């Protein structure tokens, strides 16, 4: 029986290895698996150590209606007004920086990004009023907590949900993590909490907790880099001093 060419066998081996790595990553709960269906509703907080944050929401229009009660047309073929989506997310202390619309799995999706001066003020806005936020420096750590309560939307049908949909809350932590209460750690300092959409619709609570260092990773990295540079400079200075001293001693010893 003829054997496959060498390059064909090599390609098959590379493909098998890639699949094995992807499946291993998915099983270990690491970075998001390429085979995982993206969430139907996702809140993502890019937190800063002064309490400010950038927040993004990527959600189907149907989930915004079912979970948050926004008045939008859930018909997959219906028209979604971008200005209306922007108005829903606007409020005191918030700057909506971008609003875009897309389509996935036959449903319309909205993608919103906003900046907030104090993450705790999000609870005063309709899109985030189901959550209570706590951001508090305590001793040598900073504590962040988000408690998500029941939804306040209306029943949605005929949008193609099959029960596999999920809801995701993600936090990008700006410094070294001391404690967290999730298994969903992604790429170092990204934490994720996931619920099935069906569970979230029933109002089952969700608590996000993370304690972090009071200094940012960038600051710590620059501090370490600076200390290393200083140490190297001092080492060179000592070596040069020793060489010069040895040279002078040798000159003094000559007649």
N, C-alpha and C positions, 0 to 999 in steps of 0.2 A: 504494500500500500504506500503510495507516494507521500512524502512528508511535505508540510507547508514550507514555503520559503522562510528564510531566517527573519526577514523584516516583518513578515506576517505574524510569526510567533512572538516577536518582540512587541508588536502593536497590541496583540491579545493580552500579553502579560501586563503591559502598561494600563490597559483598560480595566483589567481585573484588579490591579493594585489600586487604581483610582476609586473603583466601586467599593472595595474593602475599606479604604480610608473614609469615604463618605458615610458608609454604614456605621463604622466605628465611632465617628464624630457624632452621628445622630444618637447612637446608643448611649454615649457618655454624656449627653446633654451639653455639649460644648457649643461651638458656633452654630448658627441656624443651618439646618440641613437643607441642601438644595431640593430635596424631595418633599419637604414640609410645605403644606399649603399656607400662604400668608394669612395673617389674621383678618377676620371680617371687620374688626374694630381694633385700632391700636393707638394708645397714647404713649408718647415718648417724651421724657423730660431730660434736657441737658442742663444739669444743675451746676450752679456756681457756689463758691464758698461764702459769698456775701448774701446768699439767699435769692438772688436773681436767677432767672432760668429762661431758656428757650424751649418752647413746647411745640411738638408737632402732633397732629392727629391725622391718621390715614384710616378712613372708614368708608364703608359702603353707605350710600344714602339710606338704604333700608335699615341698616343698623343704627344710624343717627336718629331715624324716626322711632325705631323700636326701643332704643335705650335712652335717648335724650329728649324725645318728643318734639324735635324740630319739625316745622311745617314744610316738608318738601314732598315732591311727587315720587313715590317708590316705583312707579312704572319704569321698567328697564328701557323702554323706548321714549319715556317722557323727557321733557326738557328741564334741566337744572340750572337755576339762575346763580351764577358765581357771585354776584353782588349780594344776593340774599344769604348765601353761605357766609360771606364776609361779615355781614351785619350780625349774624347769629353769634359769631365768635368775638366781636368787638365789645369793649367795655372799659371802665376806668382802670388805669394802670396797665393796660395791655396795648401792644402795638402789633396788629396783624401784618406780617411781612410778606406773605404770599398765600394765594389761593389758586388751586388748579383742580381740574376735573379729569377723570379717566374712566376706563371701563375694564372690568375683569369678571370672568365667569358669567358673562351676560348681564352684569349689574353695573350701575353707575357708582363711581367712587369719588370722594372728595379728599383733597390733600391740603391741609392748612398748617401754616407755621406762624408762631407768634412769640413775642418777647414780653416778659413780665418782670417788673422790678422786684417783686416779693412773691415767691412761690405760694406763700400762704394766702395771698389775695385771690388765687384762682377759684377758691370756693365761693366767691361772690359772683362769679360768672355762670350763666346758665349752662354752658357746655360742661363745666366741671363742678357744678353744685352738688353732685352726688358724692363728692370726696371731701374729706377734711384733711388738711395738710399741717404738719408740724415740722418746723425747722428751728433747731435750738442748739447753740454751742453749750456744751456742758463739760467743764474741766478741760481735759486734753483731747476731747473728741467733739464732733458735731453730729447731732442726731437728726435724721430725717424720717418722717413717717407719713404715709398716705393711707387713709382708711376709706375704702370705696364702699358706699352704701347701695341700696337698691336702685334700679333704673326708674325713670319717670316718663316712659314713652307710651306708645299705643301698639296694639297688636298689628302685626304685619304678616301678610300671606301672599302666596303667588310670586315669590321673588327667587325661587330656586334653591332655597336652603335645604340641605339634606341631613343635617345633624352633625356634620363634621366641622362646622365653623367654630372658630375660637375668638377669644378676646384677649388682648395682650396689653400689659402695662410695662414699660421699660424705663429704666433710670440710668443715665450716664453719670457715674460718680467722678467728681473732679480730683479726688485724692485717694490715698491708700484706704482700702476698705478694712475696717476693724471687725464688723459684724454685719450679717444680713440674714434674712429668713427665707431665702429662695434657693432652689437647686438650679435655677436657670441663669448661670453665669456665662456670659458670652464675651470673648475677646478681652479678657482682663477685667476692666472696670465697667462693664455693661451688665446690668442685672435685669432679669425679666421674670414677670409673674404672668401665668397664663391660666385662663378659665375657658371651659367650653361655653359657647354662646348660649346654649340652652340653660346652663347653670347661672350665668350672669342675668339672663332674663327672669329667672325665678327670684333674683334678689339676694343670692347667697353672698355674704360679705367677703371682703378681701382686704388684708392688711399688708402693706409694703413697709418694711423696716430695714434701715441701713444706718450704721454708724461709721463715720469716716474720720480720717486725720484732718486737723485744722489747716494744714498746708497743702497746697496743690501739688500734684505730681510734677508739673513743670518746675515749680519753685524748688522742690526737693532735688530734681535732676540737675538744675542749674547750680544749686548749692553744692551738690556732690562733685559736679564738674569743676566748679571754682576751687573747691578744696583740693581736688586732684592736681589742678594746674599749679596751685600754690606749693603743694608738696613736691612736685616735680621741679619747680623753680628753685626751691630751697635745696633740694638734692644736688642740682647742677651747681648752685652757688658754693656749697660745701666742697664738692669735687674740685671745682676751679680753684678755690682757696687752698686746698691741700696741694694741688699741683704747683701753684705759685709759690707756696711756702717751701715745698721740697726743692724747687728750682733755686730759690734764694739761698737755702742752706747749702746746696751744692756749689753755688758761686762763691759763697763765703769760705768754703773749705779749700778752694783752689789757691796756690801761692801767688 
